Amino acid sequence: MVGSSSSASRTVEPQLTEALATWLPAQRWFGAKGSTVDSVQILEREVLRDEPHFAAEHLLVEVRMTQDGAVVTQTYQVPLGFRTELTDELRPWVLPVVGEVAVFDGLRDPEIIGLYGDAFASGNSTGSIEFKIVDGSSVPSGLPGRVLGAEQSNTSVILGDLLLLKLFRQVPPGVSPDVELHRALAEAGSANVAPLRGWLEAVVGGEPTTLGMIQDFAANSTEGWTAALASVREVFDSPDTPIEELPGDFARDAHRIGAAVAQVHHDLASVLGTVERSVESTAVEEILARISGVARVVPEIAQYIPAATALISRAEASNSTTVQRIHGDLHLGQVLGTPERWLLIDFEGEPAKTLAERRQMDSSLRDVAGMLRSFDYAANHLLVDQPEDSSTRERADQWAARSIASFFDGYASVAGHDPRDEADLLRAYELDKAVYEVLYEARNRPTWLSLPMRAVERLVS
């Protein structure tokens, strides 16, 4: 039910839902780009703070839209702030609501962010929203808040440079694999994730549903993607210096990342188990269906279907493979380097998949393939829209090959087996990821389309 009205709810629902229908599709985290929003319905509207000139609410909204000719619904959570006077920092995040009170994205307001930290500290429920704490853990109260960097399918904020609070924007009914796998890794004593402190949940669609999570913040850390790009720029800026002699050579970090990924795979398997499954039933056969679907948007990819079919046949000849719970959407942006070790973050899985699909067991090679594609992106994305230069392209390919080889070596040093020994199956997973990227770039960044298309051509050759 919708929370009770108060002076914090001075924006009436018809006006607010109309504004949300316009505002939501423009957000980076909106998961149905290109769809036509038909209606927005407020499912929950809980008051977090209600003062004369400042209020905060937590909304769960159901968005009904038309997507590729079909009617679909998605549920989003939208923390909102209400102020009679705005700071310059909040103005870009205002909803198109006309009235005396400005309505804005609450997760851009440090004071509202702090309200969530205090709710975890008290462990109290706010209406239908429950703030749960991991046994033996705690959250201090009174921590100042700030938003963290760019958004993907969630919004992350920092509390006192001590904790990271992540709210999932789209919330399908059910338990998030991010919380589920962090709890499993805590049971395994994994050192390659930031410890979980707690999570938010509410009942959505009749099911207990994860809304967000709070964990230790990895201060003084460097994102893998940022570190890799710095290394690639140095390679391009020093064309006459062997890559291995450059101060920013990424090979050592790639080795440590490979070891961290293998350790997390081992830890997940130790708690959640493994299953031997025939390759034919692991979903590699779905790659051809994905290519056919993408060909309706990017027709030029259809020419690779015969070669892709041959690759799938070779992969299926592997007979069987081990499957387990995996990260599911691994790339350089999902690893953080600290002075002590590399950490894996964001275990939500591939956003385009359903929650049930993201919680299925899969081959650890899918995560490995995601990292290979990320190394390729890091090496080549600076060349997008640039005149073709064979020497620069060669340097990019050398950086990618050296980093990937080191990643494999690091993975094998912990896993006891080398992913390169399953070359055909690994290539099939890498092709699947590249085809996914083709569709993503065609819809979101058409000027980048050549990057995954080049990879598809290489993988099926």
Helices and strands as residue ranges (DSSP letters): G 7-9, H 13-23, G 24-26, E 36-50, E 54-67, E 70-83, G 91-93, E 102-105, G 106-108, H 110-122, E 130-133, E 145-147, E 154-159, E 163-168, H 177-188, E 196-204, E 207-216, E 222-223, H 224-237, G 243-245, H 251-272, E 274-278, G 279-281, H 286-295, G 299-304, H 305-316, E 320-324, G 332-334, E 335-337, E 342-344, H 355-358, E 362-363, H 364-380, G 381-383, H 390-415, G 419-422, H 423-444, G 446-448, H 450-460
